[in-house]
């Protein structure tokens, strides 16, 4: 946890440095005005971004495998999104667990397990997309080649294995390993991984549209890589919504393709602003639809303070 916070603090410092050198309020307002003058582009981004979360609800529902409405899963995801954009640490998954555990025939253990597996699958897909991009664009990173990428991947996998073996009960690992194998077997597993992968492709549309509005010539697949590595970087979140870490990582990723820090910084600011506004709007809408769920926000705040 200390190492994560240290890296997160470093990324926030990078963001502050970028802000000092490249922030221009007039240009930002001009670009926002331009975006609102393109309601078709804004609507397209909104529809596809909503679709990305809907695909994740489909994957989650398939994994749980019980007759529960998709709305329940969507509510859990959107409340989680709101909480992650209010509190410094990622406490949003508490809401996902709480929403699911309230349902008939779903135990807290099952809810926790399903949320954990969905997060693992998210990170697996993001890491694969990030690694693919590093390999595909390796010629643009003189210090990076396929061997380095492979070594980093092996070290990461080994570190995770050691961490689990030291901090987790062996029987608990075997139990959840059996549940994961059962759920991911055959067509069901392909379906879930496919829905999650497609959801991240949808989310990349936000990056694609924002960069093109700023005349940064990223292809769609380059935008997928930028989005994947940017979201992966949110494991170092130390501010609400990953403020600072998101912009720093995205600006760095964009400039590996188009060496224009000014436009890359502005694109990162606008993409993150879009996601922030979306998170608050849908999260608050969920709370109005179900006022009793406000208690989840309080529980997440309490849990987040305990983790600090």
VOVEX-219959 format. One line per 4 residues: their letters; for each residue x, z, y of N, C-alpha, C. Coordinates in Angstrom, 1 decimal. Example, Ala and Ser with C-alpha at 12.3 -4.5 7.8 and 13.67 -1.06 7.14 Angstrom:
<tidos>
as = 13.2/7.8/-5.7/12.3/7.8/-4.5/13.2/7.8/-3.3; 12.8/7.1/-2.2/13.7/7.1/-1.1/12.9/7.9/0.0
</tidos>
This chain:
<tidos>
xxxx = 0.8/0.0/-1.2/0.0/0.0/0.0/0.9/0.0/1.3; 2.0/0.8/1.2/2.9/0.8/2.4/3.5/-0.5/2.6; 3.9/-1.2/1.6/4.5/-2.6/1.7/3.5/-3.6/2.3; 2.2/-3.5/1.8/1.1/-4.3/2.4/1.0/-4.1/3.8
xxxx = 0.9/-2.9/4.3/0.7/-2.6/5.7/1.9/-3.0/6.5; 3.1/-2.9/5.9/4.3/-3.3/6.6/4.3/-4.8/6.9; 3.9/-5.6/5.9/3.8/-7.0/6.0/2.7/-7.4/7.0; 1.6/-6.7/6.9/0.5/-6.9/7.8/0.9/-6.7/9.2
xxxx = 1.6/-5.6/9.4/2.0/-5.3/10.8/3.0/-6.4/11.3; 3.8/-6.9/10.4/4.7/-7.9/10.8/4.0/-9.2/11.2; 2.9/-9.5/10.5/2.1/-10.7/10.8/1.4/-10.5/12.1; 0.9/-9.3/12.4/0.2/-9.0/13.7/1.2/-9.2/14.8
xxxx = 2.4/-8.8/14.6/3.5/-8.9/15.7/3.7/-10.4/15.9; 3.8/-11.2/14.8/3.9/-12.7/15.0/2.8/-13.2/15.8; 1.5/-12.8/15.5/0.3/-13.2/16.2/0.5/-12.9/17.7; 0.9/-11.7/18.0/1.1/-11.3/19.4/2.1/-12.1/20.1
xxxx = 3.2/-12.5/19.4/4.2/-13.3/20.0/3.6/-14.7/20.2; 2.8/-15.2/19.3/2.2/-16.5/19.5/1.2/-16.5/20.6; 0.5/-15.4/20.7/-0.5/-15.3/21.8/0.2/-15.3/23.2; 1.3/-14.6/23.3/2.1/-14.5/24.5/2.6/-15.9/24.9
xxxx = 3.0/-16.7/24.0/3.6/-18.0/24.3/2.6/-19.1/24.4; 1.5/-19.1/23.6/0.6/-20.2/23.5/-0.9/-20.0/23.9; -1.3/-18.8/24.2/-2.7/-18.6/24.5/-3.0/-19.2/25.9; -4.0/-19.9/26.0/-4.5/-20.5/27.3/-6.0/-20.4/27.3
xxxx = -6.5/-19.5/28.1/-8.0/-19.2/28.1/-8.8/-20.4/28.5; -8.3/-21.2/29.5/-9.0/-22.4/29.9/-9.1/-23.4/28.8; -8.0/-23.6/28.1/-8.0/-24.6/27.0/-9.0/-24.1/25.9; -9.0/-22.9/25.6/-9.8/-22.3/24.6/-11.3/-22.5/24.9
xxxx = -11.7/-22.2/26.2/-13.0/-22.4/26.6/-13.4/-23.9/26.6; -12.5/-24.7/27.0/-12.7/-26.2/27.0/-13.0/-26.7/25.6; -12.2/-26.2/24.6/-12.4/-26.6/23.2/-13.8/-26.0/22.6; -14.1/-24.8/23.0/-15.4/-24.2/22.6/-16.5/-25.0/23.2
xxxx = -16.4/-25.4/24.4/-17.4/-26.2/25.1/-17.6/-27.5/24.4; -16.4/-28.1/24.0/-16.4/-29.4/23.3/-17.1/-29.3/21.9; -16.9/-28.2/21.3/-17.5/-27.9/20.0/-19.0/-27.8/20.1; -19.5/-27.1/21.1/-21.0/-27.0/21.3/-21.6/-28.2/21.8
xxxx = -20.8/-29.2/22.3/-21.3/-30.5/22.7/-21.4/-31.4/21.5; -21.0/-30.9/20.3/-21.1/-31.7/19.1/-21.9/-30.9/18.1; -23.2/-30.8/18.3/-24.1/-29.9/17.4/-24.1/-30.5/16.0; -23.9/-31.8/15.8/-23.9/-32.3/14.5/-22.7/-31.8/13.7
xxxx = -21.5/-31.7/14.3/-20.3/-31.2/13.7/-20.5/-29.7/13.4; -21.0/-29.0/14.4/-21.2/-27.5/14.2/-22.2/-27.2/13.1; -23.3/-28.0/13.0/-24.3/-27.8/12.0/-23.7/-28.2/10.6; -22.9/-29.2/10.5/-22.2/-29.6/9.3/-21.3/-28.5/8.8
xxxx = -20.5/-27.9/9.7/-19.6/-26.8/9.4/-20.4/-25.6/8.9; -21.5/-25.3/9.5/-22.3/-24.2/9.2/-22.9/-24.3/7.8; -23.4/-25.5/7.5/-24.1/-25.8/6.2/-23.1/-25.7/5.1; -21.9/-26.3/5.3/-20.9/-26.3/4.2/-20.3/-24.9/4.0
xxxx = -20.2/-24.2/5.1/-19.6/-22.8/5.0/-20.6/-21.9/4.3; -21.9/-22.0/4.6/-22.9/-21.3/3.8/-22.9/-21.7/2.4; -22.7/-23.0/2.1/-22.7/-23.5/0.7/-21.5/-22.9/0.0; -20.4/-22.6/0.6/-19.3/-22.0/0.0/-19.6/-20.6/-0.6
xxxx = -20.4/-19.8/0.2/-20.8/-18.5/-0.3/-21.9/-18.6/-1.3; -22.7/-19.6/-1.2/-23.8/-19.8/-2.2/-23.2/-20.1/-3.6; -22.1/-20.9/-3.6/-21.5/-21.2/-4.8/-20.9/-20.0/-5.5; -20.3/-19.1/-4.6/-19.8/-17.8/-5.2/-20.9/-16.9/-5.7
xxxx = -22.1/-17.0/-5.1/-23.2/-16.2/-5.7/-23.6/-16.7/-7.1; -23.5/-18.1/-7.2/-23.8/-18.7/-8.5/-22.8/-18.2/-9.6; -21.6/-18.2/-9.2/-20.5/-17.8/-10.1/-20.7/-16.3/-10.5; -21.0/-15.5/-9.5/-21.2/-14.0/-9.8/-22.4/-13.8/-10.7
xxxx = -23.5/-14.5/-10.4/-24.7/-14.3/-11.2/-24.4/-14.7/-12.6; -23.7/-15.8/-12.8/-23.4/-16.3/-14.1/-22.6/-15.3/-14.9; -21.6/-14.7/-14.2/-20.8/-13.7/-14.9/-21.5/-12.5/-15.3; -22.4/-12.0/-14.4/-23.2/-10.8/-14.8/-24.1/-11.1/-15.9
xxxx = -24.7/-12.3/-15.9/-25.6/-12.8/-17.0/-26.9/-12.0/-17.2; -27.5/-11.5/-16.1/-28.7/-10.8/-16.2/-29.8/-11.4/-15.2; -31.1/-11.2/-15.6/-32.1/-11.9/-14.8/-32.3/-11.2/-13.4; -31.3/-11.4/-12.5/-31.4/-10.8/-11.2/-31.4/-11.9/-10.2
xxxx = -32.2/-11.8/-9.1/-32.3/-12.8/-8.1/-31.0/-13.2/-7.5; -30.8/-14.4/-7.1/-29.6/-14.9/-6.4/-29.6/-14.2/-5.1; -30.7/-13.8/-4.5/-30.7/-13.2/-3.2/-29.9/-11.9/-3.2; -30.0/-11.2/-4.3/-29.3/-9.9/-4.5/-27.8/-10.1/-4.3
xxxx = -27.3/-11.1/-5.1/-25.9/-11.4/-5.0/-25.5/-11.9/-3.6; -26.3/-12.7/-3.0/-26.0/-13.2/-1.6/-26.0/-12.1/-0.7; -26.9/-11.1/-0.8/-26.9/-10.0/0.1/-25.6/-9.1/-0.1; -25.2/-9.0/-1.3/-24.0/-8.2/-1.5/-22.8/-8.9/-0.9
xxxx = -22.7/-10.2/-1.0/-21.6/-11.0/-0.5/-21.6/-10.9/1.0; -22.7/-11.1/1.7/-22.8/-11.2/3.1/-22.6/-9.8/3.7; -23.1/-8.7/3.1/-22.8/-7.4/3.6/-21.3/-7.1/3.5; -20.7/-7.5/2.4/-19.3/-7.3/2.2/-18.5/-8.0/3.3
xxxx = -19.0/-9.2/3.6/-18.3/-10.0/4.7/-18.4/-9.3/6.0; -19.6/-8.7/6.3/-19.8/-8.0/7.6/-18.8/-6.8/7.6; -18.8/-6.0/6.6/-18.0/-4.8/6.5/-16.5/-5.1/6.7; -16.1/-6.2/6.1/-14.7/-6.6/6.2/-14.3/-7.0/7.6
xxxx = -15.3/-7.4/8.4/-15.1/-7.8/9.8/-15.4/-6.7/10.8; -15.7/-5.5/10.3/-15.9/-4.4/11.1/-14.8/-3.4/11.0; -14.4/-3.1/9.7/-13.4/-2.1/9.5/-12.0/-2.7/9.2; -10.9/-2.0/9.5/-9.6/-2.5/9.3/-9.2/-2.9/7.9
xxxx = -9.6/-2.1/6.9/-9.2/-2.4/5.5/-10.4/-3.0/4.8; -10.0/-3.7/3.7/-11.1/-4.5/3.0/-11.9/-3.5/2.2; -13.0/-3.0/2.8/-13.9/-2.0/2.1/-15.2/-2.7/1.7; -15.3/-4.0/2.0/-16.5/-4.7/1.8/-17.0/-4.7/0.3
xxxx = -16.1/-4.7/-0.6/-16.5/-4.8/-2.0/-17.4/-3.6/-2.4; -17.3/-2.5/-1.7/-18.1/-1.3/-2.0/-19.6/-1.7/-1.8; -19.9/-2.6/-0.8/-21.3/-3.0/-0.6/-21.7/-3.9/-1.8; -20.8/-4.8/-2.3/-21.2/-5.6/-3.4/-21.5/-4.8/-4.6
xxxx = -20.7/-3.8/-4.9/-20.9/-2.9/-6.0/-22.2/-2.2/-5.9; -22.5/-1.6/-4.7/-23.7/-0.8/-4.5/-24.9/-1.6/-4.6; -24.9/-2.9/-4.0/-26.1/-3.7/-4.1/-26.4/-4.1/-5.6; -25.4/-4.4/-6.3/-25.6/-4.8/-7.7/-26.0/-3.6/-8.6
xxxx = -25.3/-2.5/-8.3/-25.6/-1.3/-9.2/-27.0/-0.7/-9.0; -27.7/-1.1/-7.9/-29.0/-0.6/-7.6/-30.0/-1.4/-8.5; -29.6/-2.5/-9.1/-30.5/-3.3/-9.9/-30.7/-2.7/-11.3; -31.9/-3.0/-11.9/-32.2/-2.4/-13.2/-31.3/-2.9/-14.2
xxxx = -30.9/-2.1/-15.1/-30.0/-2.4/-16.3/-28.6/-2.8/-15.9; -28.2/-2.4/-14.7/-26.8/-2.7/-14.3/-26.1/-1.3/-14.0; -25.1/-1.0/-14.7/-24.4/0.3/-14.5/-23.4/0.1/-13.4; -22.9/1.2/-12.9/-21.9/1.1/-11.8/-20.6/0.5/-12.4
xxxx = -20.3/0.8/-13.6/-19.1/0.3/-14.3/-19.2/-1.2/-14.4; -20.4/-1.7/-14.8/-20.6/-3.2/-14.9/-20.4/-3.8/-13.5; -21.0/-3.2/-12.5/-21.0/-3.7/-11.1/-19.5/-3.8/-10.6; -18.8/-2.7/-10.8/-17.4/-2.7/-10.4/-16.6/-3.7/-11.1
xxxx = -16.8/-3.8/-12.4/-16.1/-4.8/-13.2/-16.3/-6.2/-12.7; -17.6/-6.5/-12.5/-18.0/-7.9/-12.1/-17.4/-8.3/-10.7; -17.4/-7.3/-9.8/-16.8/-7.6/-8.5/-15.3/-7.8/-8.6; -14.7/-6.9/-9.4/-13.2/-7.0/-9.6/-12.8/-8.4/-10.2
xxxx = -13.6/-8.8/-11.2/-13.3/-10.1/-11.8/-13.5/-11.3/-10.9; -14.6/-11.2/-10.1/-14.8/-12.3/-9.1/-13.7/-12.3/-8.1; -13.2/-11.2/-7.7/-12.0/-11.2/-6.8/-10.8/-11.7/-7.4; -10.6/-11.4/-8.7/-9.4/-11.9/-9.4/-9.5/-13.5/-9.6
xxxx = -10.7/-13.9/-9.9/-10.9/-15.4/-10.0/-10.7/-16.1/-8.6; -11.2/-15.4/-7.6/-10.9/-16.0/-6.2/-9.4/-16.1/-6.0; -8.7/-15.0/-6.2/-7.3/-15.1/-6.0/-6.5/-16.0/-6.9; -7.0/-16.2/-8.1/-6.4/-17.1/-9.0/-6.5/-18.5/-8.5
xxxx = -7.7/-18.9/-8.1/-8.0/-20.2/-7.6/-7.2/-20.5/-6.3; -7.2/-19.5/-5.4/-6.5/-19.6/-4.2/-5.0/-19.8/-4.4; -4.4/-19.0/-5.3/-3.0/-19.0/-5.6/-2.6/-20.4/-6.2; -3.5/-20.9/-7.1/-3.3/-22.2/-7.7/-3.3/-23.3/-6.7
xxxx = -4.3/-23.3/-5.8/-4.3/-24.2/-4.7/-3.1/-24.1/-3.7; -2.7/-22.9/-3.5/-1.6/-22.7/-2.6/-0.3/-23.2/-3.3; -0.1/-22.9/-4.5/1.0/-23.4/-5.3/1.1/-24.9/-5.4; -0.1/-25.5/-5.6/-0.2/-26.9/-5.7/0.2/-27.6/-4.3
xxxx = -0.2/-27.0/-3.2/0.1/-27.5/-1.9/1.6/-27.4/-1.7; 2.2/-26.2/-2.1/3.6/-26.1/-1.9/4.4/-27.1/-2.7; 3.9/-27.4/-3.9/4.6/-28.4/-4.7/4.4/-29.8/-4.1; 3.1/-30.1/-3.7/2.8/-31.4/-3.2/3.6/-31.7/-1.9
xxxx = 3.7/-30.7/-1.1/4.4/-30.9/0.2/5.8/-30.3/0.3; 6.4/-30.1/-0.9/7.7/-29.5/-1.0/8.8/-30.2/-0.1; 8.6/-31.5/0.0/9.6/-32.3/0.8/9.5/-31.9/2.3; 8.5/-31.2/2.7/8.4/-30.7/4.1/8.9/-29.3/4.3
xxxx = 9.3/-28.7/3.1/9.9/-27.3/3.2/11.3/-27.4/2.6; 12.3/-27.6/3.3/13.6/-27.8/2.8/14.1/-26.6/1.9; 13.6/-25.4/2.2/14.1/-24.2/1.5/13.2/-24.0/0.2; 12.2/-24.8/0.0/11.3/-24.6/-1.1/11.3/-25.8/-2.1
xxxx = 11.4/-25.5/-3.4/11.3/-26.5/-4.3/10.5/-26.0/-5.5; 10.3/-26.8/-6.5/9.4/-26.5/-7.6/10.0/-25.3/-8.4; 11.4/-25.2/-8.5/12.0/-24.1/-9.2/11.7/-22.8/-8.5; 11.9/-22.8/-7.2/11.6/-21.5/-6.4/10.2/-21.1/-6.6
xxxx = 9.3/-22.1/-6.5/7.8/-21.8/-6.7/7.6/-21.2/-8.0; 8.2/-21.8/-9.1/8.0/-21.2/-10.4/8.5/-19.8/-10.6; 9.7/-19.6/-10.0/10.3/-18.2/-10.1/9.4/-17.2/-9.4; 8.9/-17.6/-8.2/8.1/-16.6/-7.5/6.8/-16.3/-8.3
xxxx = 6.2/-17.4/-8.9/5.0/-17.2/-9.7/5.3/-16.3/-10.9; 6.4/-16.4/-11.6/6.7/-15.6/-12.8/6.9/-14.2/-12.3; 7.7/-14.0/-11.2/7.9/-12.6/-10.7/6.6/-11.9/-10.3; 5.7/-12.7/-9.7/4.4/-12.1/-9.3/3.6/-11.7/-10.5
xxxx = 3.5/-12.6/-11.5/2.8/-12.3/-12.7/3.4/-11.0/-13.4; 4.7/-11.0/-13.5/5.3/-9.8/-14.1/5.1/-8.5/-13.3; 5.1/-8.6/-12.0/4.8/-7.4/-11.2/3.4/-6.9/-11.4; 2.4/-7.8/-11.5/1.1/-7.4/-11.7/0.9/-6.8/-13.1
xxxx = 1.6/-7.4/-14.1/1.5/-6.8/-15.4/2.1/-5.4/-15.5; 3.2/-5.2/-14.9/3.9/-3.9/-14.8/3.0/-2.9/-14.1; 2.4/-3.3/-13.0/1.5/-2.4/-12.2/0.3/-2.0/-13.0; -0.3/-2.9/-13.7/-1.4/-2.6/-14.5/-1.0/-1.6/-15.6
xxxx = 0.1/-1.9/-16.3/0.5/-1.0/-17.4/0.8/0.4/-17.0; 1.3/0.6/-15.7/1.7/1.9/-15.3/0.5/2.7/-14.7; -0.5/2.0/-14.1/-1.5/2.7/-13.4/-2.9/2.6/-14.0; -3.0/2.0/-15.1/-4.3/1.8/-15.7/-4.3/2.4/-17.1
xxxx = -5.5/2.8/-17.5/-5.6/3.3/-18.9/-5.7/2.2/-19.8; -4.9/2.3/-20.9/-4.8/1.1/-21.9/-6.2/0.8/-22.5; -7.0/1.7/-22.8/-8.3/1.4/-23.4/-9.2/0.8/-22.4; -9.1/1.2/-21.1/-9.9/0.6/-20.0/-9.5/-0.9/-19.9
xxxx = -8.2/-1.2/-20.0/-7.7/-2.6/-19.9/-8.3/-3.4/-21.0; -8.2/-2.8/-22.2/-8.7/-3.6/-23.4/-10.2/-3.9/-23.3; -10.9/-2.9/-22.9/-12.4/-3.0/-22.7/-12.7/-4.2/-21.8; -12.1/-4.1/-20.6/-12.4/-5.1/-19.6/-11.8/-6.5/-19.9
xxxx = -10.7/-6.5/-20.6/-10.2/-7.7/-21.1/-11.1/-8.4/-22.1; -11.8/-7.6/-22.9/-12.8/-8.2/-23.9/-13.9/-8.8/-23.1; -14.4/-8.1/-22.1/-15.5/-8.5/-21.3/-15.2/-9.8/-20.5; -14.0/-9.9/-20.0/-13.6/-11.1/-19.3/-13.5/-12.3/-20.3
xxxx = -12.9/-12.1/-21.4/-12.7/-13.1/-22.4/-14.1/-13.7/-22.9; -15.1/-12.7/-23.1/-16.4/-13.1/-23.5/-17.1/-13.9/-22.4; -16.9/-13.5/-21.1/-17.6/-14.2/-20.0/-17.0/-15.6/-19.7; -15.7/-15.7/-19.9/-15.0/-16.9/-19.5/-14.9/-17.9/-20.6
xxxx = -15.4/-17.6/-21.8/-15.3/-18.5/-22.9/-16.2/-19.7/-22.8; -15.7/-20.9/-23.1/-16.5/-22.1/-23.2/-17.0/-22.6/-21.9; -18.2/-23.2/-21.9/-18.8/-23.9/-20.7/-19.1/-22.9/-19.6; -19.4/-21.7/-20.0/-19.7/-20.7/-18.9/-18.5/-20.4/-18.1
xxxx = -17.4/-20.2/-18.7/-16.1/-20.0/-18.0/-15.8/-21.2/-17.1; -15.9/-22.4/-17.6/-15.6/-23.6/-16.8/-16.5/-23.7/-15.6; -17.8/-23.3/-15.8/-18.8/-23.3/-14.8/-18.4/-22.4/-13.6; -18.1/-21.1/-14.0/-17.7/-20.1/-13.0/-16.5/-20.5/-12.2
xxxx = -15.4/-20.9/-12.9/-14.2/-21.3/-12.2/-14.4/-22.5/-11.4; -15.3/-23.4/-11.9/-15.6/-24.6/-11.1/-16.4/-24.3/-9.8; -17.3/-23.4/-9.9/-18.1/-23.0/-8.7/-17.2/-22.3/-7.7; -16.3/-21.5/-8.1/-15.4/-20.8/-7.2/-14.4/-21.8/-6.6
xxxx = -13.9/-22.7/-7.4/-12.9/-23.7/-6.8/-13.6/-24.6/-5.8; -14.9/-25.0/-6.1/-15.6/-25.8/-5.2/-16.0/-25.1/-3.9; -16.2/-23.7/-4.0/-16.5/-22.9/-2.8/-15.3/-22.9/-1.8; -14.1/-22.9/-2.4/-12.9/-22.9/-1.5/-12.7/-24.3/-0.9
xxxx = -13.1/-25.3/-1.6/-13.0/-26.6/-1.0/-14.0/-26.8/0.1; -15.2/-26.2/-0.1/-16.2/-26.2/1.0/-15.7/-25.5/2.3; -15.1/-24.3/2.0/-14.6/-23.5/3.2/-13.5/-24.2/3.9; -12.7/-25.1/3.2/-11.6/-25.8/3.9/-12.2/-26.8/4.9
xxxx = -13.5/-27.1/4.9/-14.1/-28.0/5.8/-14.0/-27.5/7.3; -14.1/-26.1/7.4/-13.9/-25.5/8.7/-12.6/-25.8/9.3; -11.5/-25.6/8.5/-10.2/-25.9/8.9/-10.0/-27.4/9.3; -10.5/-28.2/8.4/-10.4/-29.7/8.6/-11.0/-30.1/10.0
xxxx = -12.3/-29.6/10.2/-13.0/-30.0/11.4/-12.3/-29.4/12.7; -11.9/-28.2/12.6/-11.2/-27.6/13.8/-9.9/-28.2/14.1; -9.1/-28.5/13.1/-7.8/-29.2/13.4/-8.0/-30.6/13.9; -9.0/-31.3/13.4/-9.2/-32.7/13.9/-9.8/-32.7/15.3
xxxx = -10.5/-31.7/15.7/-11.0/-31.6/17.0/-9.9/-31.4/18.0; -8.8/-30.8/17.5/-7.6/-30.6/18.4/-6.6/-31.7/18.1; -7.0/-32.8/17.5/-6.2/-33.9/17.2/-4.9/-33.6/16.4; -5.1/-32.7/15.4/-4.1/-32.5/14.4/-4.4/-33.3/13.2
xxxx = -3.6/-34.3/12.8/-4.0/-35.2/11.8/-3.8/-34.7/10.4; -4.5/-33.6/10.0/-4.5/-33.1/8.7/-5.5/-33.8/7.8; -5.1/-34.2/6.6/-6.0/-34.7/5.6/-6.9/-33.6/5.1; -7.9/-34.0/4.3/-8.8/-32.9/3.8/-8.0/-32.0/2.8
xxxx = -7.1/-32.6/2.0/-6.4/-31.9/1.0/-5.3/-31.0/1.6; -4.8/-31.5/2.7/-3.9/-30.6/3.5/-4.6/-29.4/4.1; -5.9/-29.7/4.5/-6.7/-28.6/5.0/-7.0/-27.6/3.9; -7.2/-28.1/2.7/-7.5/-27.2/1.6/-6.3/-26.3/1.4
xxxx = -5.1/-26.8/1.4/-3.9/-26.0/1.2/-3.8/-25.0/2.3; -4.0/-25.4/3.6/-3.9/-24.5/4.7/-4.9/-23.4/4.6; -6.1/-23.7/4.2/-7.1/-22.7/4.1/-6.8/-21.7/2.9; -6.3/-22.3/1.8/-6.0/-21.4/0.7/-4.9/-20.4/1.0
xxxx = -3.8/-20.9/1.6/-2.7/-20.0/1.9/-3.1/-19.0/3.0; -3.9/-19.4/3.9/-4.4/-18.5/5.0/-5.2/-17.4/4.4; -6.2/-17.7/3.6/-7.1/-16.7/3.0/-6.3/-15.8/2.0; -5.4/-16.4/1.3/-4.5/-15.6/0.4/-3.7/-14.5/1.2
xxxx = -3.4/-14.9/2.4/-2.6/-14.0/3.3/-3.4/-12.8/3.8; -4.8/-12.9/3.6/-5.6/-11.8/4.0/-5.5/-10.5/3.1; -4.7/-10.6/2.1/-4.4/-9.4/1.3/-3.6/-8.4/2.2; -3.0/-8.9/3.3/-2.2/-8.1/4.2/-3.0/-7.6/5.4
xxxx = -4.4/-7.7/5.3/-5.2/-7.4/6.4/-5.1/-5.9/6.8; -4.8/-5.7/8.1/-4.8/-4.3/8.6/-5.7/-4.2/9.8; -6.3/-5.2/10.3/-7.2/-5.2/11.4/-8.6/-5.8/10.9; -9.7/-5.5/11.6/-11.0/-6.0/11.2/-11.0/-7.5/11.0
xxxx = -11.5/-8.0/9.9/-11.5/-9.4/9.7/-10.2/-10.1/9.5; -9.1/-9.3/9.3/-7.8/-9.9/9.2/-7.3/-10.5/10.6; -7.8/-9.9/11.7/-7.4/-10.4/13.0/-5.9/-10.3/13.1; -5.3/-11.4/13.5/-3.8/-11.4/13.7/-3.2/-12.0/12.5
xxxx = -3.4/-11.5/11.3/-2.8/-12.0/10.1/-3.3/-13.4/9.8; -4.7/-13.6/10.0/-5.2/-15.0/9.8/-4.6/-16.0/10.7; -4.5/-15.7/12.0/-4.0/-16.7/12.9/-2.5/-17.0/12.7; -1.8/-15.9/12.4/-0.3/-16.1/12.1/-0.1/-17.0/10.9
xxxx = -0.8/-16.7/9.8/-0.5/-17.4/8.6/-1.0/-18.9/8.7; -2.2/-19.1/9.3/-2.7/-20.4/9.5/-1.9/-21.3/10.4; -1.4/-20.7/11.5/-0.6/-21.4/12.5/0.7/-21.8/11.8; 1.3/-20.9/11.0/2.5/-21.3/10.3/2.3/-22.4/9.3
xxxx = 1.2/-22.3/8.5/0.9/-23.3/7.5/0.6/-24.7/8.1; -0.1/-24.7/9.2/-0.4/-26.0/9.9/0.9/-26.6/10.4; 1.8/-25.8/11.0/3.0/-26.4/11.5/4.0/-26.8/10.5; 3.7/-26.5/9.2/4.6/-27.0/8.1/4.2/-28.5/7.9
xxxx = 3.0/-28.9/8.4/2.6/-30.3/8.2/2.7/-31.1/9.5; 2.2/-30.4/10.6/2.3/-31.0/12.0/3.0/-30.0/12.9; 4.2/-30.3/13.3/5.0/-29.3/14.1/4.5/-29.2/15.5; 3.3/-28.6/15.7/2.8/-28.5/17.0/2.2/-27.0/17.1
xxxx = 3.0/-26.1/17.5/2.6/-24.7/17.4/1.4/-24.4/18.4; 1.4/-25.1/19.5/0.3/-24.9/20.5/-1.0/-25.2/19.9; -1.2/-26.4/19.4/-2.4/-26.8/18.8/-2.8/-26.1/17.5; -1.7/-25.7/16.7/-1.9/-25.0/15.5/-2.5/-23.6/15.8
xxxx = -1.9/-23.0/16.8/-2.4/-21.6/17.2/-3.8/-21.7/17.7; -4.2/-22.7/18.5/-5.5/-22.9/19.0/-6.5/-23.1/17.9; -6.1/-24.0/16.9/-7.0/-24.3/15.8/-7.3/-23.0/14.9; -6.2/-22.2/14.7/-6.4/-21.0/14.0/-7.3/-20.0/14.7
xxxx = -7.2/-19.9/16.0/-8.1/-19.1/16.9/-9.5/-19.5/16.7; -9.7/-20.8/16.8/-11.1/-21.3/16.8/-11.7/-21.2/15.4; -11.0/-21.5/14.4/-11.5/-21.4/13.0/-11.8/-19.9/12.7; -11.0/-19.0/13.1/-11.3/-17.6/12.8/-12.4/-17.1/13.7
xxxx = -12.5/-17.6/14.9/-13.7/-17.2/15.7/-15.0/-17.6/15.1; -15.0/-18.8/14.6/-16.2/-19.4/13.9/-16.6/-18.4/12.7; -15.6/-18.0/11.9/-15.8/-17.2/10.8/-16.3/-15.8/11.2; -15.7/-15.3/12.3/-16.1/-14.0/12.8/-17.6/-14.0/13.2
xxxx = -18.0/-15.0/14.0/-19.3/-15.0/14.5/-20.3/-15.2/13.3; -19.9/-16.0/12.4/-20.8/-16.2/11.2/-20.9/-14.9/10.4; -19.9/-14.2/10.2/-19.9/-12.9/9.5/-20.8/-11.9/10.1; -20.8/-11.8/11.4/-21.6/-10.9/12.1/-23.1/-11.3/12.0
xxxx = -23.3/-12.6/12.2/-24.7/-13.0/12.3/-25.4/-12.9/10.9; -24.7/-13.3/9.8/-25.4/-13.2/8.5/-25.4/-11.8/8.0; -24.4/-11.0/8.4/-24.4/-9.6/8.0/-25.5/-8.8/8.6; -25.6/-9.0/9.9/-26.7/-8.3/10.7/-28.1/-8.8/10.2
xxxx = -28.2/-10.1/9.9/-29.5/-10.6/9.4/-29.8/-9.9/8.0; -28.8/-9.7/7.2/-29.1/-8.9/5.9/-29.5/-7.5/6.2; -28.9/-6.9/7.2/-29.3/-5.5/7.5/-30.7/-5.4/8.0; -31.1/-6.4/8.8/-32.5/-6.4/9.3/-33.5/-6.7/8.2
xxxx = -33.1/-7.5/7.2/-34.0/-7.8/6.1/-34.1/-6.5/5.2; -33.1/-5.7/5.1/-33.1/-4.5/4.3/-32.4/-3.4/5.0; -33.1/-2.7/5.9/-32.5/-1.6/6.7/-31.9/-0.5/5.9; -32.4/-0.3/4.7/-31.8/0.8/3.9/-30.3/0.5/3.6
xxxx = -29.9/-0.7/3.6/-28.6/-1.1/3.3/-27.6/-0.7/4.3; -28.1/-0.2/5.5/-27.1/0.2/6.5/-26.3/1.4/6.0; -26.8/2.1/5.0/-26.0/3.2/4.5/-24.8/2.7/3.8; -24.8/1.4/3.3/-23.6/0.9/2.7/-22.5/0.8/3.7
xxxx = -22.8/0.4/5.0/-21.8/0.3/6.0/-21.2/1.6/6.2; -22.0/2.7/6.3/-21.4/4.0/6.5/-20.6/4.4/5.3; -21.0/4.1/4.1/-20.2/4.5/2.9/-18.8/3.7/3.0; -18.9/2.5/3.4/-17.6/1.7/3.5/-16.7/2.3/4.5
xxxx = -17.3/2.7/5.6/-16.4/3.3/6.7/-15.8/4.6/6.2; -16.5/5.4/5.5/-16.0/6.6/4.9/-14.9/6.3/3.9; -15.1/5.3/3.0/-14.2/5.0/2.0/-12.9/4.4/2.6; -13.1/3.6/3.7/-12.0/3.0/4.4/-11.1/4.0/5.0
xxxx = -11.7/5.0/5.6/-10.9/6.1/6.2/-10.1/6.9/5.2; -10.7/7.1/4.0/-10.1/7.8/2.9/-8.8/7.0/2.4; -8.9/5.7/2.5/-7.8/4.9/2.0/-6.7/4.8/3.0; -6.9/5.1/4.3/-5.9/5.0/5.3/-4.9/6.2/5.2
</tidos>
